[in-house]
Amino acid sequence: MNQNPLASTMSDVLTTEEIPCDSNEGAIAMVTINRPNKLNSLNQEVMNEIKKMCSWAESNEKIRCVIITGAKPLPPPEGKRQKPNAFVAGADITEFIGQKSDDIRALFKDNGWEALWNLSKPTIAMIDGFTLGGGLEVACSCDIRVASERSIFGTPEIKLGLMPGGGGTQRLVNLIGLGKTMELVLTGENISAQEALEIGLVNHVVNPDLLEEKTMAIAQSIASKSMHTLKVAKNTIRQSLENPLSVGVAIEAEEFASLFDSEDKEIGVQAFLNRSVPEWKHR
């Protein structure tokens, strides 16, 4: 597994590394929310950087998959306790002070959760530690979630007299069902990584030492496929959230048929018959 970054971009709160693909000349974007002293909590600067990153990833033909994670805790000052691991431990509550509804509406009209959700390229949340509130909504805005055994999940907003506002009430229902969503949101209590796996909130739970290896294996597998087909498949799956079954099946049939006009279909079929590795036109 080649993990040497091709290039990196950095802001104060978000870092992005381009990790080479094993099977082609593309790259996987490893995006790290970088506020370890604040448990990687979301503030407006982070949200703005997530939007910029998504725009960059969408327009960069080299990027085939995006992994988003949280920075590891820094070594503590002498005599201080080590901070816990966190993917994103929620919103930065200090930014809520004095805010009114009109202020929040303006911020939430164009936000990082929707930017992640609307990426046409596959996205994976690599989760290690606290994943709460807005952080859980970041994870739910990704296509796939891989978590360490020490991860903790929850929607504690109800304890502040609030509720999830970044798509959590909607995306959680699609992932874990109505009853479990009601329980999480209305109690504000946390659940373990194992329970998150059992209810379908995450795809995999692994030892923390194996988290990056497992996540990269999934990303590399995705990155080896036709980029055009990946985008069509992702969009078609998403249609199931917006349409009744009969409509979704019709959309799927049409998209499936349309792929027969793509060069990559012929390349893939011939490679299968010849037992060779496909050289996709749309990499």
C-alpha positions, 0 to 999 in steps of 0.5 A: 500500500503506497501512502507517500503523499503526492502533494499536500495543501494546508490551512490552519484547520484543514489539511489535505494529502493526495495519496497515490492510487495503487492501480492507476495515476489517480489519487485519494484525498486524505482530508484531516480536520485539524483542531486537536486542542478543541477535539476537532470541533466544527467552527465556521472556519472549518466549514468554509474549508470543507466547502473549499476542499469539496470544490477542489476535489470535485474539479480535480480529475486526479482525485478518485475518492475522499477520506475525511478524518480528525487530527490525532490529539497532541502530546499534553503539556507537562502535568496535564491529562492527554485529550481523548481521540476525536473524529469531530466532537461536535460544533464549537459551542462558543460560536452559538453565544448571542446567535439568533435564528436569522444568523443561523439560517444564513450559515446553514443555507450553504454549509460543509455537510451539504458540500460533502453530501453533494460530492459526486466522488465517493467519500469515506469517514475514517472515525477514531474517537468522539463523533458527536453532534455536527461531527456525526453529521459529517460522518453521515454526509459521507458514503461509507464509515469506518470506525475504531473500537474506541469511537463514541457516537451521539447527538447531544444537541437536545441537552443544549435545548437544540437538535441536529441541524446539519442533516442529522435528523434526516440522514440518520433515519435513512441509516438506522431507522426511525426508532433508533434515530428518535432514541439518539436524538431525544435522549442525547445519549451516546452509543459505542462503536459496536452498537453503531455497527449493529444498527448500521451506522458504521460499515466496519469497526476495527482496532485503532491500529488497523483503522487507516489500513482498513480505510485505505484498502476500501478507498484503493478498491474504489479508486481502481474502478471506472470514475464515470461508473462510480459517479453513476452508481453513487447517484443512482443509489442516492435516488432511493432516498428521494423516490418511491421504489418503482421510480427508483427501479426505473431510474436504475434501469435507465442508468444501467442501460446508459452505461452500455454507451460508455467506453468503460463498459466495453473495456471492463467486459473485454478485460473480464473475458481476457482475465486482464486488468481494465485500463479505464478510459475515465480514470 
